[in-house]
Amino acid sequence: MSNTSVSEMSYEQAMAELEQVVTRLESASVPLEDSIKLYERGAELKKRCEELLKQAEEKVALITLGADGAPDGLKQVEG
């Protein structure tokens, strides 16, 4: 596992670490206490991925279309 703060991770970093967490949890050789820590880290990573995806979806949703249906610009993202 990385020592990087989850809030500073890119989507790709968070997803890669989440995949590692899932792989370790799926192995039956992880002690219970470590499994709990892994689960908690995985929950944080999942939340980070969801936040970053939501931000990306909001940006995509703000693409404006012209009269011909082709993209003609972006509305500024607020917040």
ZITA-V543987 format. One record per helix or strand of 2 or more residues. SS is the DSSP state (h for helix, s for strand). FROM is the first residue (numbers start at 1). LEN is the number of residues. If there is no record, write none. Layout:
BEGIN
SS/FROM/LEN + SS/FROM/LEN
END
This chain:
BEGIN
h/6/3 + h/11/16 + h/32/30 + s/63/3 + s/71/4
END
